[in-house]
Amino acid sequence: MKTESRIFPVAEYIRPSNGEPIRSVVMETNDSAVVVWHAHPGQEIAAHVHPHGQDTWTVISGEAEYYQGDGIVTLLKAGDIAIAKLGQVHGAMNSGPVPFIFVSVVAPGNAGFALSEK
C-alpha cells in the first residue's frame, strides 16, 4: 500500500521573483488552498480580502508591514501567525533587509479574492 505524502518542505516551494511576489501552490482542494509566498525587500502583497473564507499566514522568515484595513499597519515577523477572518483586509510590504517568506492557508479553497484598500 502506497501512502500519499503529507509532508511538504517549504524550501521546495519558495519562488523568488524580481517582479511581483509569486504565489507558489503547495496544494489546493475544496477545503483549502496552501501556498508559499516569497517577497524580496520592498516587494508587496497587495491588500485584499477573501469574501468567503479565512486566510492564515505563518511567517517563516523576514518581517513586513502587515495591512489590516482602515490604515492599520502592524509589524509581522518570523514566528508570527496572522489570521484574517472572512472579509478582513490583509496584505503586506516587506519592510526588512531579508526575504519575507510565509505559508498561507486559505479556507475554504473557494474563499474568493478581491483587492482592497490598505
CORRA-V331435 format. One record per pair of residues at least 4 apart in sequence whose C-alpha atoms are under 7 Angstrom apart, sorted by the first residue. I is the first residue (numbers start at 0). J is the second residue. Records with the same first field share a line. If there is no record, write none. Layout:
I = J + J
This chain:
9 = 13
12 = 23 + 25 + 35
13 = 23 + 35 + 36 + 37
14 = 21 + 23 + 37
15 = 21 + 37
16 = 20 + 21
20 = 36 + 37 + 38 + 42 + 44
21 = 36 + 37
22 = 34 + 35 + 36
23 = 34 + 35 + 36
24 = 33 + 34 + 35
25 = 33 + 34
26 = 32 + 33
27 = 31 + 32 + 33 + 108
28 = 32 + 108
29 = 107 + 108 + 109
30 = 106 + 107 + 108
31 = 104 + 105 + 106 + 107 + 108
32 = 104 + 105 + 106 + 108
33 = 103 + 104 + 105
34 = 102 + 103 + 104
35 = 101 + 102 + 103
36 = 100 + 101 + 102
37 = 98 + 99 + 100 + 101
38 = 42 + 43 + 93 + 98 + 99 + 100
39 = 93 + 97 + 98 + 99
40 = 93 + 94 + 95 + 96 + 97 + 98
41 = 92 + 93 + 94
42 = 92 + 93
43 = 91 + 92 + 93
44 = 90 + 91 + 92
45 = 90 + 91
46 = 66 + 88 + 89 + 90 + 91 + 114 + 115 + 116 + 117
47 = 88 + 89 + 90 + 112 + 113 + 114 + 115
48 = 86 + 87 + 88 + 89 + 112 + 113 + 114 + 115
49 = 53 + 85 + 86 + 110 + 111 + 112 + 113
50 = 85 + 86 + 110 + 111 + 112
51 = 85 + 86 + 110 + 111
52 = 84 + 85 + 105 + 106 + 107 + 110
53 = 83 + 84 + 85 + 105 + 106
54 = 82 + 83 + 84 + 103 + 104 + 105 + 106
55 = 80 + 81 + 82 + 83 + 103 + 104 + 105
56 = 80 + 81 + 82 + 101 + 102 + 103 + 104
57 = 79 + 80 + 81 + 101 + 102 + 103
58 = 76 + 77 + 78 + 79 + 80 + 100 + 101 + 102
59 = 77 + 78 + 100 + 101
60 = 77 + 98 + 99 + 100
61 = 76 + 77 + 95 + 97 + 98 + 99 + 100
62 = 74 + 75 + 76 + 77 + 93 + 94 + 95 + 99
63 = 74 + 75 + 76 + 91 + 92 + 93 + 94 + 95 + 99
64 = 72 + 73 + 74 + 75 + 91 + 92 + 93 + 94
65 = 72 + 73 + 74 + 75 + 89 + 90 + 91 + 92
66 = 71 + 72 + 73 + 88 + 89 + 90 + 91 + 117
67 = 71 + 72 + 88 + 89 + 117
68 = 88 + 89 + 116 + 117
69 = 117
70 = 117
75 = 79
83 = 87 + 88 + 89
88 = 115
93 = 99
105 = 110
106 = 110
